[in-house]
Amino acid sequence: DSLQGIDPFAECIYAAGLLGTEPDLVLPGTGSISVKMPTPDLLGVDQDTLFISGRERNLAALSAQDLVPLRRPPLVSLLELDALTPEQLDNELVCQRTRADAPLASADTLVHAGLPDRCVAMTQPAALLAIASTPSAAEHIALAFGTAGAFVEDEPGSLSLAQAVVRTRTSSPALLGIALSDGQLIAFGESL
């Protein structure tokens, strides 16, 4: 395994810094990044944990304290619901933290939690915003990315969007990224 021995926090923070300092890749105040890894609880039992950037955190200045540790399995279970209000999601994000002083997790947490990939980054590149605003955005994305990318129409609410993104990803394992109709780009893999 070529990733063995690489500190996942350091990798995540380094990638966030690279993305966050490039204004054409991440508009100010947007973007989220995450890494999944087992972490021991107080009894020494490894737990499936999602570390995601806190809400309204600047990716360019992200630190380890800005990564919110969350119990991943309960969050993935939320994707089975028919509806979830923003207030219910925020409550779950608070309840699933494993560090009480951690910031509130990104509003995109369900997308990050549901994707099977170890690392996930969501950005809003200026070029993709321009493409997404055209009537034929899906066709433009297909031409630009070919089979390595997919286009997902934004659905109202973070639950339905997360469900659509996860369905798209799991039905196409060869994907390298997913573009959303609001101009966001989701990239994923074993590393960033």
N, C-alpha and C positions, 0 to 999 in steps of 0.2 A: 504494500500500500504506500504510494508515494506521498500521502498526506500524513503518515504516521510521524508523530513527534512535532508536528506544527501546532502551535498554540492557536486554537480556534478563535479565541477572543482577539488575539493580536491580528490574525488574518482578517477578521470581520472589521475591526477598527481601522486597519490599514486600508481596506477596500472602501470603507465609508469615507475616509479622508481623501482618497483619490477621486471618488465620485463627487463628493461635496465641494471640492475646490474647482470643479469644472462647471461653470454656469450654463454651458450648453447641454450638459447632461442632467443637472439637477437644478430646478428653479428654486430660488430661496424659500425656505420654509416647507419644502416638499421632500419626499423620499423617505424610505425606511430600509433597514437591512437586518438580516437575522442569520443565526447559526443554530443548528440543532445538535445536541450532544448529551450523552448520559452524564449526570452529576450525582454524587452520593448524597443521600439525605442524612439526617442525624444518626440513623442506625447503620449507616454505611451501605445502604441498598441503593444501587444506581437507579435513577429516575430519568425518564425521557423528558428532557428540558429544552424549551425554546428560549433563546436569548435574542430579544428584539429591541431595536432602538426605541427609546421612549418617545412619547408624543411631543411634537414641536421641538425636537432636538435637532441641532445643526449637524448634519453629517460630517462637515469639514472639521468640526471640533469634537467629535464623538469620543467619549472615554469609556472605560470599563464600567464606571458607575452609571452611565447612560443606557447600558444594555439591561433590559428588564428580564429576569429569569422567571419563566412561567412553566407550570405543569402542562405539558403538551396534550396528553390523552383527553382530559376533559374538554379542552378547546376543540380538538378534532371531533369529539362527540357532538358539539354544538352544530356542526355542519349537517347533522341529520334532522334538525328542526325545520319546521315550515315557516316560522317567523321568529324574529329576535329584534327587540327594540334597541336603539342606541343605549338607553339606560340599562337594559339587561346585559348588553355586551360589556359596558363599562364596569358593571358590578362583577361579572365573571372575570374580567381582566384583573380587577383588584383581588378577588378571592383566590385566583390561581397563581399569584406571585409567590415566589419562595424567599423573597427578601422584602421585608415590610417597608423599608425606606426607599424602595425602587420607585422610579417615576411611573406614571400611567403609561401603559404600552400603546404603541401605535394603533390607530384606528384600523389599519390594514392587518392586524394580527391574525385574523382567521385565514386570510390568504396564505400568510407565511406558515402558520401551523398546519394547514391542510395539505400543502405541497410536500411531496415525499423527499425532496432534495435537501441535502445537508445545509446548503447556503442559498439564501434568497435575497435579491435586491430589487426594490421598486423605486424607479426614478421617473421624472417627467422631462424628457429631453425636448428642447425647443423644436427640433426638426419633427419629432413625432407629434407634437402639439399641432404643428402646421398641417401635417398629413391627416391627423384625426379630425380636423375641422372640415375636411372636404366631403362631398356627398359619396364619393367612391373610396373611402378610407380603407375598407376591407380589401379591395382589389389592389390598392397601392401597397398595402402591407404584404399581401401575397407576392407581389412582384419583387418587393425589396428583400424579403426574408425567405421566400420559397418554402420548402417543407421544414425549415429550421424554426419557423415562427408561426404564430397563430394570432388571430384577431378575435377579441371577445367584446361584444357590445356591453356597455355599462348597463347593469341592471340596478334598479333602485335598492338601496340598502346594502350594507356591507355583507350580510349573510348571503343574499342571492348572488352577489358578485363573487364572493369567495367560492360558493358552490359551483358557479360556472367556470371559474378559473381552474379549480381542482379537477372538475370533469374533463376539461380540455386537456390538461396536463396528463392525467392518468390514461386518457384514451390515445395519446400520442407520445410515447416515451422518448422519441428522438428529438422532441422540441428542445430548443435552446432558449426560447423566450416567448412571451405573450405580450402583445400590444393591446391596450384597452382603448375604448372609444373616447375616453376623456384625455388621451394623450400620455397615459402612464405606460411604462415599459417594465415588465417583470422578467428578470433574468435569474436563472437558477442552475445549480450544479453541485458537485462535490466540493468545489472551492469557487471563489469569485475572482 
